[in-house]
């Protein structure tokens, strides 16, 4: 057996080497699909709007294409969704949040003929729109605030790219400009910080700071950029041709490396000063004054560290492979374009050497370290001269106008070069390679490919993106395989509709919001999501959209809407990523304690999920439970799984339970004394509708049951959960507002009121535990305005009131965990 396996392995290896070693094998066109390029690669043509029998149903052109298919199958569209369902659906799709009861009421009661138009325009004009739609673009770009691999080091500046994306969506930046900035912003607009930040699209690749073989790393980076552009912008699986001719789509291995050659000169740079204009001049002038004043101190520190740094660098250099060391150690004037790339990348690997040198000095030379510390203390005396650093930009740049050579690689192996190739577009994608115009500091190659991607001659770009937009609203794309328009991909269910959307998108100046407006105002989008037996029989997958597809909310929608419902959402926009609290077990898992340090400011706990720090190896647990985007690769679509950890994350999470307690406090404050009104208010907040009589009756019975169980606990001397933010008196609230007005020039916000009440509660419990009176039953003292009213209603027994509130918390938590909340209909 062993001999047979060994012989087979040898034969396979020999065959692979023989084929790989032949340039003919690398360049022979793939015969698969040679008869036709396929529908996706033919020019986009604006179709004639189809005629339909039921003209009254048509609200936007989208409806004609959908209704035509339905009528061919003798199906009728579903009735309109209730207005409450529509506004909840549209708000979740446009903002990623549930609407407020007041927003729902205003829309339901708006009898004007433009009610739907006014709603959609309001949704698209809000800054919340960019936070929702920008997050989905970040899915595609493999955005993360860390590098990945073993070290998973932090990328402290990449959040600026995230903010760029959100701003671009809010401004409705033309998609062609959006793409050009991200692929070649540094070449096209070298003096624009925004354009430089945009190249974070390319900089988002996972990386390993301790990589030993930078020759391999150069190929890995170029491969990542090529595959990402092919997948995200062209929905073409070009990656399959990296090792061999594509087996299904007509892309040869040679053509793959011709495409890759557009990106081989792109190099990461993470130390571009973020300040510009007058701010930059002021900073540099102040920095120069500080440097002049501290030169003697810093020079002495450098002298102390110099031998340590040299030893560390020498050791690190020895860790590189011989081929990498050769490029690094060569004199600068002798390095070619490829060696410049290797050297520039090595600087990142060697970064942090001063910090490491100080740590080494501390353990190896105590006298030297003591002197260094004294100098450090002296240096701090000049802090009043030192300006606040504006931070850096992480971007992609070019290191000159000459570029590294690109070779076909045998079996994709990085150091097995076959023939050299020049930039070119695969024949399948168009074949006419764009003109390259180098500048005095750049090759111009990425500009060329960016211009080609958004040119009218390229039929893929618009088709691919409008298909992604459609999938966002209807759960599936017109082409279900969002990242594969090739022969192995799904065929479009409505090809004429796809071309209509694509042609209108380009004709309208590549603007996204008009496209979305057409979809949101269509009768197709307005349909109810009721199940229908006739549709299930003819179209079981609902591909023809005779009914609106219900969808589970994604991770960010669930978290953000829960916090929003609780009245705790902090809608501050932009800035460095935040670290909300995680379960205690998280920091002990995967040695993550050093990677997740909860933000100091409690307001950051309640920022929108798009601003949560994205660590590649240790994603935020709650979001990860609900199929968050994996930042290790291009994430085409959010999966929808149903797993036990999801239920546990909602039911047992201390964080979610805290939000339920805060929501209960909100209901106590807003709904008045009547329990039926409180149930109505919970439904209005969570579900955007009123409960039926039967639902209300069942929930009142459940509340009573939970109240009885809580009362037994209290009588046994045990504590029960209480509402948050309910017990604060009007007098205390006014006093808190006066204090904040004096200190900060504003009133206390909801979160600060909640924190203040929690502090009061903790002090009362502490007093009671020391025998100083207060609440002896383990709950909050309800001697407040609202509490007094509840006390009059329920009797003077504190336990009764506490039990009733505990029952409300259980009721709220149960309804927040129900399918009706975590789905949109």
N, C-alpha and C positions, 0 to 999 in steps of 0.2 A: 504493500500500500504506500509506504513512504517513498519507495523508488518511483512509483507511478506518479504520485503527487509532485515529486521533485522534477521528474522529467517534464511533466506538464507545465510547471512553473518556468523551467528553463526555456521550453519551447515558446511559451507566451512572452517571456522577456525578450527572447531573440526576435520574435515577430514584431513586437512593439518597437524595439530599437531599429530594426530594419526599415519599418515603415516610417518611423519618426525621422530617421536619418536621411530620408529621401525628400528633396525639395518638391518632387512631383507630387508626393502624398500630401504635402502641405498646401498645394496650390490647385489641385484638380477640383473643378467645380463639383458640388454635390448634386447628383442627378435627381434627388428627391424634389418634387415640386417644380421641375424644370419646364413644365408645360405652361405654367402661369404664375405670375407673381402673387396672385390672390387679391381678394376684394379690398383689403386694407391698404394696399400700396397703389391703388388706382386713384386718379385725381378726385377730389371732393367736388361734387356738382350739386348745386341747389336744386332739389327736386320740386316738381309741381305739387302744390298742395292738393291732396286727394279729396275727391267728393265723397260725402257720406250721406246716408239716408236721414239721420237725425241731426239736422243742422242746428237745432236749438241747443243741443248739448255742447257745442263747440264754444269755448271761451277764449282759447289761444290756439295758435297753429299746432301745438303739441297734440291737442285733442283729436285733430283730424287723422293723424297717423295712428294713434292708439285706437280710435273708434273704427277706422277702416278694418283693422285686423279683427276686432271683435265682431263686426258685422259679417265678415267672411265666415266666422265660426258660429254665426247666429246667436251670439251672446250680447246681452245688454250690459251697460255699465251699472255699477252699484249706485244707490241713492247717495245724496250728499251726506257727509259726516255732520253731526251736530256742530254748531258753532263752537261750543266748548271744546270738543275734540279737535277741531281744526286749529284753533289758536294754540292749544297745548302742543299739537304736532308741529306746527310751523315754528313756534318759539323754540322748541327743543332742537329742531333742525337748523335754525338760523343762529341761535345763541348758545345752544347746549344747556339751557336752563328751562325750568318750568315757568309759566307765567304767574303773575300774582292774581289773587282773586279779583282785585280791582281792575286789572287789565282785561281779564276774562269778561267781567260784567260790562265794561265799556264797549267791548267788541260785540257781545251778544245783543246789547241794547242799541247799537248803532244801526239804524234803519235806512241810512243813506245808501244810494246805489254804489258808492265808492268805498264801502266799509272794508271789503277785502283788500282793495288797493292801498288804502290808508294803513292797514295793519302791516302788509308786506313791506311797504316803503319804510315804515317805522322800524321794522326788524332789520332791514338791510342797512339802515343809516346808523344803527347803534354801534359803538365800539365793541360791544360784546360779540358782534358778528365776526370780527377779525380774530378774536380769541378762539372761537369755535372752528372756523374754517382754516385758520392758520395752523391749528393743532393737527389737522388731517394732512396738511402739506408736510409738516414736520415728520409725520409717519413715513412719508416717502423718502425723506432726505437722510434717514437714519440718525436723526438729531439726538444728541445726548450731552450731558454736562460732564462726562468723563470719557476716558480713552478706551476702556475695555481691556481685554486680555488679562494677564495675571495681576499687574499692578493696579489697573483701573484708576489711574491718577485723574485728578480733577482738571477740567478745562475751564478756568475761571472767567474767560472772556466770551465764550461761545453764545451766552445768553443774548448778546447783541444781535446775533443772527435770528434767534427766535423772535425778538422784538421787531426786527426788520420785516419778517414774514407777516406778523400780525398787522403791522402798520400798512403793508402793501395791500392786504386784503381789505382793510378798512378804507383805504384811499381808492380802492378799485383800480389799482395800477394795471395798465394793459398787460396781458399775459405775455405778449412777445417781449416787452421791455423787462418784465419780471424774469423771464428765462435768460435773456442776454446778460442781465446784471449778475445772475447767479453763476453763469458759465464763464463769463469773461469781463466782469465789472472792472477788474483791475487794469485790463487792457483798453477797454472802451472809454472808461471815465476814470483815469488814474488819479485825478485830484478830488474825487468824490469819496468821502468816507462811507456813505451809504452803499455805493457800488462795491467798495472793498468788503464791507460787512456781508454783502449779498453772496460773495464767493464762499461763505461758510457752507453753502450747499455742497461744495466739493470738499471742504475741510472736515466735514462731518464723519469721515471714514473712521472706523475703529482702528486703534493703533497700539503698539507696544513700545513704551519708552525705552525698555531695556533690550530691544532687538539687537542681536549680535551681527547679523548678516544684512547690512544695509543695501547690498546689491539685490538681495531677495526682496527687501522692503520696497525698493524702487519699482520693481515689477508688480508687487502687491498693490501699491497705491495706484499705479496706472491702470491696473486691471479693475480695481474697485470703481474708479471714475468712469471707465468705459462701460462697465456693466450697469452702473447706476443710471447713467444717461440713457443707455439703451432701454432699460426697464421702465424708468419713470416717465421719460418724455416720448419715447417711441413705441413703448409696449412691444418690444421685440427682444427675444431671448438670444441676444448676441453672445452672451456668456458661454453658450454651448459650443461656440466655435473657437474658444481659446485653446483647446487641446486637439481638436479635429474638425474637419468640415462638418457643418451643421447637418444633422441627420434628417431634419424635416424641412427647415426653411433654407432657401438657397443663399447661404452665407458661407463662404470658404474661410479656412483658417487664415489665409493670407489677407483676406478682406477684414477679418477681425483686427489684425495687428495694424492694418492701414488706418482703421478707425481709432485704435488705441494711440497712434502716433500724434493725434491732436492733443493729447493730455500728458505726454511724457515729460514736458518741461515745467509742469505745474508743481510748485513747491510750497509747503505750508510755512506760514510766518505768523507767530503768535505774539509779537512784541511791537505791533504798529501802534503808535501813540493815538489814543482815542480823541484827544483834544484837537481842535482845528481852529483856524482863524485867530482872532484876538485871544481866545482862551489858550490856545497853544503858545502864542508868543508870551503871554503873561506867565504861564507855567514855566516855560524854558528860561525866562529871565530870572524868576524867583529861584528856580533850581540851580541856576548858575551862581547866584549869590550864596546859596547854601553850600554849594560845592567849594566855592572859593574860601568860605569861612571855615570849612571842616577839612580842607585838603590835607593838612599836616596829620590830623588824627586818622583819617582814612588811609593815607599812605602808610602809616605805621601799622595799621591793622592788616593791610595788604601784605606788607613785609613779613608779618608774623605768619600769615596764612599761606604765603607763596609756596614754601616747600611742601606743605600738606596738600595743597591743591594740585601741585605738580605730581605728587605721588598718586593721588586719587585719579588724576587724568591718565597717567601712565598705566595704572592698573586697569582702568576702563578701556583704554586703547588696546591693551593686550587681550581684552575680552572680545574685541571685534575679530571677525574672520580676517585672514591675511589679505584677501582681495579688498575688503572694506578699508583696512589700515593703509593699504597702498594709496588709495584715493585721498584719504584724510591727511596723510603725512606729506603728500606731494606739495611743493611750494605753490602758492595761490596762482602765480602767473603761468604755471605750467598745467593747471587743471583744465580739462576740456569741459563741455557742457554737462556730460554725464557725471564726471567727478565733482563738479560744483554742486550738483544735486546731492550726492553722497555726503560731501563735506557739510553742506547746509543742514542736512538731516542729523548729522552727528552732533551739531551744536545743541540740538534739542535733547539728545541723549545725555550730553554732558552738563545740561543745565542743572542748577541747584547745587553746583559743586561748592560754592561758598558756604551754604548752609551745612552741607555734609562735612566740609572741612572744619567748621566750628565744632561740630559734634565729635569729630575725630580728635581735634585738639584737646577737647575736654577730657578725653580718656587717655590720650597718649602724652600730653605735655601740660601738666597742671600749672606750672609756672607761666608758660606762654598763654594758657587759657585765662589765668588770673589777670595778666596784663591786658589781654584782649577785652575782658569784662570791664576793667577800669576805663579803657579807651571808649568802650561802648557807653559807659555812664557819661563821659565827657561829651560824646557825640549827642546824647539826648539833651544836653544843655542848649543845643542849637535848634531844637525842634520848632521853636517859634519862627525860625527863618525858613523851615522846610515847607514847601507848598503841598497841599493835598494832591496826591497823584490821580490824574484823570482816568487811569486804567488803560488797557490795551485792547486792540482788535485782533481777533483770530481770522485769518484770511488765507487765500491762495495767491501766490505771486509767481512771476517768472524771474529767473536769475540772469537773463540776457536774451538776446534775440536768436542766438544759435542754440540748437536743441540736441539732446541726446539721440543717438541713432536708435531706430526701432527695428527689431528683428522678429521674424516668425520663430516661435519657440517650439522645439520638438516636444510633443505631448504636453505643451504648456510649461515645461520645466525651465526655470528662469535662466539658467546658465548654459542651455543647450541651443545655441543660436543657429538658425538656418539662414535664409536669405534676408537681406535688409530690405525694408519697404518704406515708402513715402506716404504721407497722409492721403486718404481717399475714403469715399463713402461707398459702402457695399452696393452692388448693382441692384439688389433687391430693394434698397431704400431710396433709389433714385439714380445712383451712378455718377451724376455730374458733380464732381468734387468742387467745392467752393474755392474761390481765389483767396490765397493767403498773402496778407500784406504785413510784413514785419515792421515794428517800430524801432526806435533807437534803444529800447530797453525790454522788448518783448518779441516773441516769435510771431505773434498774431494768429497762431493756429486755433486757439480757443475762440477767438472772435470769428474766425471763418466758419467753424462748425456751429457756433451759436447762431450766426446769420442764416446758415443753411437750415437749421432746425425750425426756425420761425418764418422761413420764406414761404410765399404762396405756393411754390413748387412742391413743398413737402406735405403730402396728404395726411401724414400720421399725427402730427402734433395737435392739431385742433380736434381731430376725432378722438384721440386718446384722452384729452383732458375733459371734453364735454361728457364723455362716457363715465369718467370718474365722478363728475358732478352729478350725473343722473343716478349713479349707484349710491351716492350719499343720501339721496332723497327716497329712493325706492328699494334700497337694500341690495339690489343687484344691478349691474350695468346692462345696457343694451347689448354689450358684449360682456358676458359674465366673467371671463378671464381678463381682469383689468390690466394685467401686466403682460399679456400675450395675445397679440392680434395675428399671430402666425398660423400655420397650418394645424398646429396642435391646440390652438386656442378655440374657444367657443365661437360659433357663428352668431352674428347679430340677430336679435329677435325682430328688430324694427330698423333695417338698414337705411331706409329712406329718412326716418326720423333722425337717425344718427347724423346723416349728411346735412339734413336741414339745420340741426343744432350747430354743427361744425361750421357750415357756411355762414350762418347768421352771426356766430361768434366772431369770425374773422371780419365779416362785413361791418360789424358794430365796433370795430377798433380793438378787438380782443378783450372786451370788457366783460367781466364775469357777472356783475349784478343784474344787467338786463337779461342775461340768459337765465339766471335764477328766478328773476321776477316772472318770466314767461312760464317757468315750471310751477312756481308756487301759486300762480293765479289760474292755472289750468284746471279744468274739471277733472282731469285724470288724478291730480294731486288732491282734489277736494273730496274724492269718494270716501265712503265709509269703509271700514275694514271688517265688515261682517262676513262670516263664512257662508258660502253658497254652494249648495249641492250641484247645481247645474255647471258652475265653474269648475268644481272639483272633478267632475266627470269629463269635461272637454279639455280643460287646461289645469291639471292637478298642481303644477308648479307655479301657477299664476303668472306665467311669463307674459301673457297678453294684457295683464293689469285690468281685469274686469272688476277687481276689488283692490282697495289699498292694502299693501302688505304691512301687517303689524311687525314691529321690530322691538327687540329688547334694547334698552338704553345702553350706551357704551359706558366704559369705566368713568370717564370724566363727567358725563351727564348725571350718573347716579350720585357720585360724590358731591359735585357742585350743587345739584338740586337739593340734596339733603341739607347741606349747609345753608343754602338760600332759604329753604323752607323754615329752618330754625331761626332765621333772622340774623345769622352770624357772618354771612359772606362779606369778605373784604374785597372790594372791587378796584383796589389799587392796580394800576396797569404798569407793566414793564419792570425792568430792573433785574438785578441778580436773582437767580433761582432760590427758592426758600425750602426749608426743611420742616414740614409739619411733623407732629408726633407720630411715632411708630410703636407697635406692640413691644413690650419688654423683651419678648423672645427674639425679636428681630436683630437686635444688636449682638446677641450671642451667637447667632447663626452666621456661618460663612465668614467669621472674623470681621463682621461688618461694623463693629463698634467705632472704629476709626473713620468710617466712611459716612456715617449718618449722625450728625450732631444737631439735635433739634434747635430750630431758630430761637434766638433770645426773645424776640418780640412776639408775644402771643397773637398779635394781629396777623402775622404771617401764617399761623396755623390754618387760617380761613381764607387764604388767597385761592383763586381759581386754580384748578389742577394743571393748567397749561404752564403755570409758573413753578410747579413743584420740581425740585432737582431730579434730573434723570440720570441715575447711575446705572451704567450698562449691566454690571454683574449683580447688582442688588437693587432691583426696581422697587418703587414704593409699594408696600405689600397690598394695600387695599385696591389700588388701581390694577396691580398685576393679577389679582384674583378674577377680575372681570375682563380678561383678554385685552389688556393694554397692548399698545404697539411695541413689538420687540425692536429696540434700536440697534441691534447687531447687524441688521440688514434692511433692505428696502421692504417696508411693510405695506403691501398692496391693499389689503382690506382687513377690517377688524373681524376676527372670528367670533362666533357666538356659541359658547359652550355652556353646558349646565353641569355644575360640579358641586360637591358638598362644601368645599371651602368658600364658595360664594354665599351660600346660606349662612354659614358660620360667621363670615365676615360681617354680614348685616345683623344677625341676631346677637352674637356674642361679643362683638367689638365694643370696647369701652368708648371709643371715639363716636361710633354711630349711636350708642346709647346716650351719650352726652348730648348729641344733636337732637335726639328724640325728647330728652328732658327740656332742652331749650325750646323746642317746638311746642311742647306742652305748656311751658311758661308763656309763650306767645299767644296760644289759644286762650289761656286763662285771662290774659290782659285784653284781648280783642273781642271775645265772644260774649261777654256778659255772664250772668249768673246761671242761665238755664243750660242744663246738660245737653239738651237736644241742639241748642244753638252751637254748643262747643263741637259736637260731632259734625254739624253742618260746616263749621269753620275748618275743621281738619280736612274734610273732603274737598272743600274749595281750594285749600292750599296745596294738597298733595295731588288731587285728581282733576282739579279744575271743573268740578261739577258738584251738585248736591246729592246726598244719598237718597235712595228710595225709602219709602215707609218701612219696608221689610228689613232693609239694611240698618236703618236707624234703630228699629226695635231690637234686632239681634245684637247690635253694638252696645246698646244700653244694658242689655242683659249681661254681656261680656264684661262691661265696666263694673257692674254690680258684683259679679263673681270675683274679679280681681281686687275690688275694694274689700270684700269679705276676707280674702286670703291675706291681704296686707294688714287688716285690723287684727287678725290672729297673731301675726308676727309682732306687731307693736305690743299687744297684750303680753306676749312672751318676752318682752324686753329687747326685741331685735329691731334693727333699723330697716326702713323701706325706702325705695327711690323717691325722690321729690323733684318737682319742677325746678327749672333754673330761671332766674331772672323774674320771678313772680313776686317775691316777698318784699321787694324794695318799696318803701313808702314814697309818696309824692314829695314829702319834706326832704327825705334823704336824697331823692333824685335831683331835686332843686339844689341842694347843698353840693352834690357832686358836680353838677353843671357849673355852679359858681366857681368851684375850685379849678375845674378845667379851663374855664373862661379866663381866670386870672393867670394860670400857668401857661396855657397853650393857645389862648385866644379863640377857643371853640368850646362847644358843649361836649360832654362825654358821649361816646357812641354806644351802640347796643352791646358790643363786646365788653366795653369798659364797665357798663352798668352790671352786666352779668358777673364779671370778675369781682366787682365791689360787693355784690350780694353774696357771692361765694365766700368772700373774706368775712363778711358779717356772720354768715352761718357757721363758719369754722370757729370763729371767736366765741360764739354762743355755745357751741358744743364743747369747746375747751373749758369754758366757764362752768358748764353743767358737770363736766367730768371732775372738776375740782371742788364740787359741792357749792358752787356759787350761784345756784339757781339756773334759770334759763330753761331750755327744753329737756326734760328728763326722758323723753320718749324716743330719742335718736333722730328726730326730724328737725326741720327749721322752725324757729319761733315765728308764729304767724300773727304776731301783734303788729299788724300793718293795716293800711286802709283796705286793700283788697282782701287781706286775710281776715280782717274784722267782718267784712261782708260775708265771706264764706263761712265764718264762724257763726254769724247770725242765722244763716241758711241751714247749716248742718248741726247746729247746737254748739254748746260751749266746750264740748269735749275735744281737746286737741287731736286725740287719736283718730277721731272720726274724720276730721278735716284732712289729716295727714294720709289716712287710708284712702280717702276719696281722690286726693291728688296722685297718690301712688297708682291707683287704678287708671287714672287718666294717662300717666306716663306709659303704662303697659298697653293701653289702647292705641296711643300714638305710635309707639314702637312697632306694634303689630301691623298697623296700617301702612307704615313706612316700609315694611318688609313685604307687602303684598305685591302680587304680579301686576296689579293695575298701576302701581307706582313705577316699577322697573321696566315697564313696557310703554311704548307709545303706539297709539292706535289710529 
